[in-house]
Amino acid sequence: MANSFDFELTASDQASASIQRIEEVVKNLNPLLNKTREGLALGGQESRDKLDSLGSQFNVLARHARSGVQFMGDLVPPLKMVGGLTLGLGGAAAAVNIVRNNLTEFANAGYRIDTVARNVSMTAGAFQELTGAMIENGTTRESAESSIVGIFDKANDAAHARNDYFLALLKEKKIGISETKEGLADVTKLINDLNRVINTMSSGEQALFIQNLGLSPELLSYLRNTTSEVQRLKDLARRDGLIFSDKDLQNALAFKQQMNQISAAFDGMQMKVQAWLGQSEFLAASVDQIKQVVTHGLDNVTLGSILTFNSGGKQADLLRQAQGDDQFKDTLTWKEKLDLNLGYASEAILKKLKIYYNPSGEPGISTPDSQPGNNALGLRNNNPGNLRSAPNTTGKNSGFVTFGDPGDGLAVLSRQLMLYGDRGNNTLKGIIHTCA
């Protein structure tokens, strides 16, 4: 028996050529994706060139794929081509996600560095050099940044007479607190002075001194390095790419701003959609139909509302009332009785309802004049089933056919229901699912 995965394709020369072009694009795409993954230079021209090249490959792939579908029709392509195309598109998705995620992390990292550096009155370069050296010394970025913020808060309070104990401990070791031009504690100089003094103490004295100052163990571990070792750690941080250049930071902040604008625009779009839904007649009708199903079940009036035979709400309630009123039904012709039993709010039924239940013309009765919802599309088209194609039509409106009078629309709907039954679709649930 032949393998079930072995497909044989018989197609025109044009289709075969289209398949071959797709395979060639996929083959050329994979090396480019690998190159994009491994060599992305964020913020630079090289990165833009790679992304432009990747976009061009996608355009070519899409063009040939469309061409292939046009000529191949319903033919099943070889499994080899399907596998290659799937692999290529999977790789493309991975590359796009890598680019997107890296750019997002890049923007957030740059924004955080700029913000925290400003908060502790340091330049971004000095702040990154210090945190980078602490990371090279074995500390996590979060702990390094937290340690620097902690010593800044204590030193700034001490410099402005809000932490005399911290200031006294520093003075005991002949360490002062200098201030930046903004009048805040100079953390860079203070850490350098602490590094110099710490290296004159024994290990036990170092731990006790840092503990009394209320500084972190991560900062103590860093301060225990000699001056030359500290410089080596800073050089390693720069070599390992832990320090953004000024241009990198500018790019990150610009990209972060763009992300914020996109996010704000998306939020605005969501609010517009919500506002539209709140005003949507379609949504209001759907909510009313759900309410009818819960309250009355799938009776003929509810079904008529779903099929746009009536506009629901008060009109549906009035139809139900009329269905149980034998005296009112005695005033109807056989055609009007059929409409009433179907839950169909025909013009004739609505006129008789108005006369019978509201002869004074008081508001609240669903009539053609007082109930705008009666102007439903299916009723305007004389097409209560909202059929899209049928014989004896007079035209189309909003994608649905129109009939000369309601009787023609009902006759065609009856024929459609009989066709459903002939095809085995003979349950109320199945008909509603197919129709709606």
C-alpha positions in Angstrom: 0.0 0.0 0.0 1.3 3.4 -0.8 2.3 5.7 2.0 -0.6 8.0 2.9 1.8 10.9 3.0 3.0 10.4 -0.6 1.1 12.9 -2.8 1.5 13.1 -6.5 1.0 16.5 -8.1 -0.1 16.9 -11.7 -0.3 20.5 -12.6 0.4 23.0 -15.3 3.9 24.2 -16.1 2.9 27.5 -14.5 1.9 25.9 -11.2 5.2 23.9 -11.1 7.2 27.0 -11.7 5.3 28.7 -8.9 6.1 25.9 -6.5 9.7 26.0 -7.5 9.9 29.8 -6.9 8.4 29.3 -3.4 10.9 26.6 -2.5 13.8 28.9 -3.7 12.5 31.7 -1.5 12.3 29.4 1.5 15.8 28.1 1.0 17.2 31.7 0.7 15.2 32.8 3.8 16.6 30.4 6.4 20.2 31.6 6.3 19.0 35.2 6.5 16.9 34.4 9.6 19.9 32.8 11.3 22.0 35.9 10.4 19.3 38.1 11.8 19.1 36.2 15.0 22.9 36.1 15.6 24.0 39.4 14.3 21.3 42.0 15.1 23.0 45.3 15.9 20.3 47.2 17.7 19.9 50.8 16.7 22.4 50.7 13.9 22.2 50.8 10.1 23.2 47.2 9.9 20.1 46.2 11.8 17.9 48.3 9.6 19.5 46.7 6.5 18.8 43.2 7.8 15.2 44.0 8.7 14.7 45.6 5.2 16.2 42.5 3.6 14.0 40.2 5.7 10.9 42.3 4.7 11.8 42.0 1.0 12.1 38.2 1.3 8.6 38.1 2.9 7.1 40.2 0.1 8.6 37.8 -2.5 7.4 34.8 -0.6 3.9 36.2 -0.3 3.8 37.2 -4.0 4.8 33.7 -5.2 2.5 32.0 -2.7 -0.5 34.0 -4.1 0.6 33.1 -7.6 0.9 29.4 -6.6 -2.6 29.4 -5.1 -4.0 31.0 -8.3 -2.7 28.3 -10.6 -2.8 25.3 -8.3 -6.5 25.5 -7.4 -7.5 22.5 -5.2 -4.4 20.4 -6.0 -2.5 19.1 -3.0 1.2 20.3 -3.1 4.1 17.8 -2.4 4.7 17.2 1.3 8.3 18.3 0.8 7.2 21.8 -0.3 4.7 22.1 2.6 7.4 21.1 5.1 9.9 23.5 3.7 7.4 26.4 3.6 6.3 25.6 7.2 9.9 25.5 8.4 10.6 28.8 6.6 7.6 30.6 8.1 8.3 29.2 11.5 11.8 30.5 11.4 10.5 33.8 10.2 8.1 34.0 13.1 10.9 33.2 15.5 13.2 35.9 14.0 10.4 38.5 14.2 9.7 37.6 17.8 13.4 37.9 18.7 13.6 41.3 17.1 10.5 42.5 18.7 11.4 41.2 22.2 14.9 42.5 22.0 13.8 46.0 21.0 11.3 46.0 23.8 13.9 45.0 26.4 16.4 47.5 24.9 13.9 50.3 25.2 12.9 49.4 28.8 16.5 48.9 29.9 17.6 52.3 28.5 14.6 54.0 30.1 15.4 52.4 33.5 19.0 53.3 33.4 18.3 56.9 32.5 15.6 57.2 35.2 17.5 55.6 38.1 20.7 57.5 37.2 18.9 60.8 37.3 17.2 59.8 40.6 20.6 59.3 42.3 22.2 62.4 40.7 24.6 60.4 38.5 25.4 60.5 34.9 24.1 57.5 32.9 27.7 56.6 32.1 29.0 56.6 35.7 25.9 54.8 36.9 26.3 52.0 34.3 30.0 51.7 34.9 29.3 51.1 38.6 26.4 48.7 38.1 28.3 46.9 35.3 31.4 46.4 37.6 29.1 45.0 40.4 27.5 42.6 37.9 31.0 41.5 36.8 31.7 40.9 40.5 28.8 38.5 40.7 25.8 40.7 41.6 22.5 40.8 39.7 21.5 44.0 38.0 18.5 44.5 40.2 20.7 44.1 43.4 23.4 46.4 42.0 20.9 49.2 41.2 19.1 48.7 44.6 22.5 49.0 46.4 23.3 52.2 44.7 19.9 53.7 45.4 20.2 52.6 49.0 23.5 54.3 49.7 22.4 57.5 47.9 19.3 57.7 50.1 21.3 57.4 53.3 24.1 59.7 52.1 21.7 62.3 50.9 19.8 62.2 54.3 23.1 62.5 56.2 24.3 65.5 54.0 21.1 67.3 54.9 21.1 66.5 58.6 18.5 63.7 58.5 20.8 60.9 59.4 23.4 61.9 61.9 24.3 58.3 62.8 25.4 57.6 59.2 27.3 60.8 59.0 29.1 60.1 62.3 30.2 56.7 61.2 31.7 58.2 58.0 33.4 61.0 59.9 35.0 58.4 62.3 36.8 57.0 59.2 37.6 60.5 57.9 35.1 60.1 55.0 33.1 63.2 54.0 30.0 63.5 51.8 30.5 65.7 48.8 27.6 67.2 46.8 26.8 67.4 43.1 26.0 70.6 41.4 22.3 69.8 42.1 23.1 69.9 45.9 22.6 66.1 46.3 25.1 63.5 47.7 27.9 62.5 45.3 27.5 58.8 45.3 30.4 58.1 42.9 33.0 59.9 45.1 31.5 58.4 48.3 31.8 54.8 46.9 35.4 55.5 45.8 36.3 56.8 49.3 34.6 53.8 51.0 36.5 51.4 48.7 39.8 53.0 49.7 39.0 52.8 53.5 37.5 49.3 53.4 40.8 47.9 52.0 42.6 49.1 55.2 40.4 47.0 57.4 40.2 43.3 58.3 37.4 41.2 56.9 35.5 41.3 60.2 35.8 45.0 60.5 34.7 45.5 56.9 31.5 43.5 57.5 30.7 45.3 60.8 31.3 48.7 59.3 29.1 48.1 56.3 26.4 46.5 58.5 26.4 49.6 60.8 26.1 51.9 57.8 23.0 49.8 56.7 24.5 49.0 53.3 23.9 45.8 51.3 26.2 42.7 51.3 26.5 43.1 47.5 28.0 46.5 47.9 30.4 45.2 50.6 31.5 42.4 48.2 32.3 45.0 45.5 34.1 47.4 47.9 36.4 44.6 49.1 38.2 44.7 45.7 41.4 46.6 45.4 41.4 49.8 43.4 43.1 48.1 40.4 40.6 45.2 40.6 37.7 47.7 40.6 39.1 49.3 37.4 39.4 45.9 35.8 35.8 45.1 36.6 34.7 48.4 35.0 36.8 47.6 31.9 35.2 44.1 31.7 31.7 45.6 31.9 32.5 47.9 29.0 34.0 45.1 27.0 31.0 42.8 27.7 28.5 45.3 26.5 27.0 46.1 29.9 27.3 49.9 29.2 25.1 51.7 26.7 26.6 54.5 24.8 25.0 57.9 24.9 23.6 57.2 21.4 22.2 53.9 22.5 20.4 55.5 25.4 18.9 58.2 23.1 17.7 55.5 20.7 16.2 53.5 23.6 14.4 56.5 25.0 13.1 57.5 21.6 11.9 53.9 21.0 10.3 53.8 24.5 8.4 57.0 23.7 7.2 55.5 20.4 6.0 52.4 22.3 4.1 54.6 24.8 2.4 56.4 21.9 1.5 53.2 20.2 0.1 51.8 23.5 -1.9 55.0 24.1 -3.3 54.9 20.6 -4.2 51.2 21.1 -6.0 52.1 24.4 -7.8 54.9 22.6 -8.9 52.5 19.8 -10.2 50.0 22.4 -12.2 52.8 24.1 -13.6 53.8 20.7 -14.6 50.2 20.0 -16.3 50.0 23.4 -18.1 53.3 22.8 -19.3 51.9 19.4 -20.5 48.7 21.0 -22.4 50.7 23.6 -24.3 52.5 20.7 -24.5 49.5 18.4 -28.1 48.5 17.5 -26.7 45.0 16.6 -25.3 44.5 20.1 -28.4 45.8 21.7 -30.5 43.4 19.6 -28.2 40.5 20.6 -28.5 41.2 24.3 -32.3 41.4 23.9 -32.3 38.0 22.1 -30.3 36.4 24.9 -32.7 37.9 27.5 -35.6 36.5 25.5 -34.1 33.0 25.4 -33.4 33.0 29.1 -36.9 34.4 29.9 -39.1 32.6 27.4 -37.0 29.9 25.9 -36.8 29.3 22.2 -40.5 30.0 21.5 -41.6 31.1 18.1 -41.4 34.8 19.0 -37.8 34.5 20.2 -36.9 32.5 17.1 -38.7 35.3 15.1 -36.5 37.9 16.8 -33.3 35.9 15.9 -34.4 35.6 12.3 -35.4 39.3 12.3 -39.1 38.5 11.9 -39.7 41.1 14.7 -37.5 43.6 16.5 -37.7 42.0 19.9 -38.2 44.0 23.2 -41.7 45.4 23.7 -42.7 44.3 20.3 -41.9 40.7 21.0 -43.8 40.9 24.4 -46.8 42.3 22.6 -46.8 39.5 20.0 -46.7 36.9 22.8 -49.6 38.6 24.5 -51.6 38.6 21.2 -50.8 34.9 20.7 -52.7 34.0 23.9 -55.6 36.3 23.2 -58.3 34.4 21.3 -60.5 37.5 21.0 -57.7 39.4 19.2 -56.9 36.4 17.0 -60.6 36.3 15.9 -60.0 39.7 14.2 -57.2 38.3 12.0 -57.2 36.8 8.5 -55.7 33.4 8.0 -52.5 35.1 6.6 -52.3 37.4 9.7 -52.8 34.4 12.0 -49.9 32.6 10.2 -47.7 35.7 10.7 -48.6 35.9 14.4 -47.8 32.2 14.9 -44.4 32.7 13.2 -43.7 35.7 15.4 -43.6 37.8 12.3 -44.3 41.5 12.9 -45.9 42.2 9.6 -47.3 45.7 8.9 -50.8 44.4 8.9 -50.3 42.7 12.3 -48.8 45.8 13.8 -51.6 48.0 12.6 -54.2 45.6 14.2 -52.2 45.4 17.4 -52.2 49.2 17.6 -55.9 49.5 17.1 -56.8 46.6 19.4 -54.4 47.3 22.4 -53.9 51.0 22.1 -56.8 52.7 20.4 -55.9 56.0 22.2 -52.4 56.1 20.6 -50.7 56.1 24.0 -46.9 55.4 23.9 -45.4 52.0 24.6 -47.1 50.0 22.0 -44.9 48.6 19.2 -46.2 49.9 15.9 -44.6 50.9 12.6 -44.8 54.6 13.8 -43.9 54.2 17.4 -41.3 51.5 17.2 -38.3 52.4 15.0 -36.9 48.9 15.6 -39.6 47.5 13.3 -37.6 48.9 10.4 -35.3 45.9 10.6 -33.3 45.1 7.5 -35.0 41.7 6.9 -38.4 43.4 7.1 -37.4 46.3 4.8 -36.2 43.8 2.2 -39.3 41.6 2.6 -36.7 38.9 3.3 -37.4 37.7 6.9 -34.8 34.9 6.5 -32.1 37.3 5.4 -31.3 35.0 2.4 -28.4 36.0 0.2 -29.6 34.3 -3.0 -33.0 33.1 -4.1 -35.3 33.1 -7.2 -37.9 35.9 -7.9 -35.8 38.6 -6.2 -36.1 42.3 -7.0 -32.5 43.2 -6.1 -30.0 43.3 -3.2 -29.6 45.5 -0.1 -26.6 45.2 2.2 -25.7 41.8 0.8 -29.2 40.3 1.1 -31.7 39.8 -1.6 -35.0 41.8 -1.7 -38.5 40.6 -2.7 -41.5 42.5 -4.0 -43.7 41.6 -1.0 -43.5 39.8 2.3 -45.4 36.8 0.9 -42.6 36.1 -1.6 -40.0 36.3 1.2 -41.9 33.9 3.4 -42.4 31.5 0.6 -38.7 31.4 -0.2 -37.9 31.0 3.5 -40.3 28.1 3.7 -38.6 26.5 0.7 -35.2 27.0 2.4 -36.4 25.3 5.6 -37.6 22.3 3.5 -34.2 22.1 1.9 -32.6 22.0 5.3 -34.9 19.1 6.2 -34.0 17.2 3.0 -30.3 17.6 3.9 -30.8 16.2 7.4 -30.8 19.6 9.2 -34.2 19.1 10.8 -33.7 20.4 14.4 -34.4 23.9 15.7 -30.8 24.1 17.1 -29.3 23.0 13.8 -31.4 25.4 11.7 -30.6 28.4 14.0 -26.9 27.6 13.9 -26.9 27.4 10.0 -29.1 30.4 9.6 -27.5 32.7 12.2 
